[in-house]
Amino acid sequence: DVDPPFLTRSNSFRNELKTMKLTLLVALTASASAFVPTASNGVKNTALSAEKSGALPFLPYPENLKGYVGSETGFDPLRISDYFPMDYLREAELKHARIAMLAITGFVAVDLGFTLPFAAGVSSADAHNVGVDNGSFGVLGIAIGAFEMVSWLAVQEMLQGSGREPGDFGFGTKYLDGKSEEE
């Protein structure tokens, strides 16, 4: 009394077909529920009615930018100002801008003929590899690390309310003593 092979194959095919139809029905029901209107109590959705960014009009205006330079455009597409204090972000922005200015100045100075004793005749394109090979970049890395540790103390004081403006380390202020804003 053993069923022939074509009948058992047919029964398993029917079971698979029923499972496939049930899965399809569940998927269609779930996707159709996305189009069911929700009950509205007359309150506007704040994400859609919020003030829009001037730089990216499809994004909401980042509220933490108000009162800072650049707040008129509202450019903060990653919403970083929601996670870090604006003074810290401004400090980092100024520091990286100053480093970039020093880097391009050094790049151009080397091509204009300025050389260091340990790298005479090196072009700006090869300066990195020469600095790594002779070990001077290791010393430079230690100096940068020490500077970062010291500057972090000033950043912490600023974040705790010392009144220091971001990026203002007081260098060169003695030349401004006794002078007005116009001078």
Secondary structure, DSSP 8 states (H G I E B T S, - for coil): ----HHHHHHHHHHHHHHHHHHHHHHHHHHHHGGGS-----S---HHHHS-B-SSSTTSB--GGGTTSTTTTTT--TT-GGGTS-HHHHHHHHHHHHHHHHHHHHHHHHHHTT---GGGTT--TTTHHHHHHHTTHHHHHHHHHHHHHHHHHHHHHHHHTT----TT---TTGGGGTT--S--
